[in-house]
Amino acid sequence: MVEDNLLKKINQVKVSINETDVFDRLLDKLRWPKQYPWGQPSIEAINVDGSKDQNFFGDDGYVDSDECIKRYEEGYALILSNIGGFTLQTWMIQQYLNKYFNKEINCNFYFGNGTKSISFKKHSHDYPVLVKNIYGTSKWIIDGKEVLLQSQDAIWFDSFTPHEVVEIVNPKLSMTCNIE
């Protein structure tokens, strides 16, 4: 089980981002290549069936910001990868985790309004996950138990713990840190 001090520390970092802030960052198309040099997609949409796509990238290999924002507005959840440096607060969280675990931690945003897709169906990972909910409210099922995650809450679940987001009450942004 993760130390309570880790969650306490993450809960103390108030991440001040709203929907408009994310849209503003999506306009910086050069920040969002289709894939980063190490092969990770920068932005993906989660479809209703749980598949992912990148159907909002231009022929130049960078995000078409208007099309990406349109997908969000249509109700598809977006995964924005490698967001540790998105704001000072997300950078602070990632740096703290890097130091705490003595390795580079990958952090992603899950950004959605919940009208078409929420997240992935029940699944687990072979690594622990820390989630910091930035804003919004979502209902999770974690290891068979219902958890309501609200603005600025942080939760932890261990490797191989079944989990899924089953409802987004209002638009939400969460930061997922994979402790691989």
N, C-alpha and C positions, 0 to 999 in steps of 0.2 A: 504494500500500500504506500502511496506517495506520502511524503511528510506533510503534515498539516501546515507547516511553515511555508512550503512552496505555494500552496493554494492561497494562503493568507497574503503572501507577497504579491501574487498575480491579481488578487482581488483588490489590492490597494492601488494598483495602477489604473487610473481612470482614462480610458481611451475615448477621446473626443472626436468622433467622426459621425457624419450624418449622410443620408442618401445623396445629397447634392455634392458633398465632398468626394464621394466615390465617383460620381458622374464626372466631376472636374478632372480627376486623375485618369479616368478612361479616355479623356480627350487627348492625353499625351500619348499618341499612337506609338511613338518610338520606344516607350516604356514597355510595350506589349507586343513583342514579336510572337509569331505563331508558336514557336518553341524557343526555350532558352538554349544556350550552347550545350548544356548537359542533357538535353532531350526532353525536359519537362515542359508540357504545354503551359503557356502563361495564363490563358483564360479558356474555360470550357463552360458550356451550358449543359445542365442536366435536363434531359428530356423526360416526358411523362413516364416512359417505360424504364427509366433508370439508366439508359444509355447516355453517352456524352457526345457532344459535337463541338466543332469550331466553325460553324457556317457563317461567321461574321468577320472573317479575315479577308483582306484584299489580296490581289495578285502580287503586291509588293512584299507580302510576308508579314504585314503588321495589321493590327486590329483596325477594322472599319468601325470607328467609335459610334457612329449613328446606328449602325446595324446591331452592335453589341448592346447598346442602351435600349434599343427597340425590343430585343429578346427579353431583357429584364422586365421592361414595361408590359410585355405580353404575358408575363408570369413565370418565366423560366428562371430557376435558380442558377446563378453563375458561381463558378469556382475561380477565384483569382489567386494564382500561385505565387510563392516567393515574395510575400508581402511584409517581411520583417522590417523593411525600411520605408513602409508606406507613410508612417507618421513617426514622430519622436517616441510616442508611447508604445507603438507596436515594435519599434526598434529596441526600446528598453526591455520589453518582455522577451523578445528573442535573445538579446544579449544576456539577460539573466538566466534564461534556460540553457543557452550555450555554456555558460560558466558552471551552472548547477550540474549539468550532465556531462560536462567536459567533451562536448562534441557539437557540431553544427546541427541546429534543429530547424526543420522545414516548417514554415507557417503559411497557412492559406486562409483566404476569406471565403465564406459561404454567404452570398449576397442574394436575397430573394424577397419577393412579396407574397409567395405562397399560393398564387392563383392557378398555376398549372403544374409546377413541380416544386417539391420541397427539398428533398435530398435523396439519398439512396435508400432502398428498402433495407430491412434488417441485415446487418453484416458485422464483421469483426475484422480486426487487424492483428498481425503478429508482432505488434509493438503497442506501447501505451499511447494514449492521446489525451491532451489537455485542450479544453475548449474554453475560450473566453468570449462570452456573449457581449457584443459591443452595444447593440441596441435591439429593441424588439423583444417579443416573447415567443418562445417555442416550446412545444410539448415533445418530450423525448421518451422513448422506452429504452432503458438501459438495464441489461441483465434481467429483463422481465418486470422492472419497476418503473412506474411513471415518474418523470422528473419534469418540473416546469422551470425553464431557464429564462431568466429575465435580464434586463439591461445590466451589464457590468458583472454578472455572475460568472464564476469560473468553476468548471467541474473537471474531474479526472476519471478516466477508466483505464483499467489494466489491459494488457495484451489479451486477445481472444475473448473480450467481453462483447456480447451481442448488443448492438445499439442501432437506433434509427430515430430520425425526427419524424413525428407523425402529424404534426400540425404547426403551422405558423399563424399566430393570432393576428399579427400585423407585420409590416415589412421588418426584416431583420438583417443584421450583419453579425456574423460570428467569426472569430479567429480560431482556427484549428491548428494546433501545434503537434506534429507527429514526432514522437520520441523514438525514432528508428535507430 
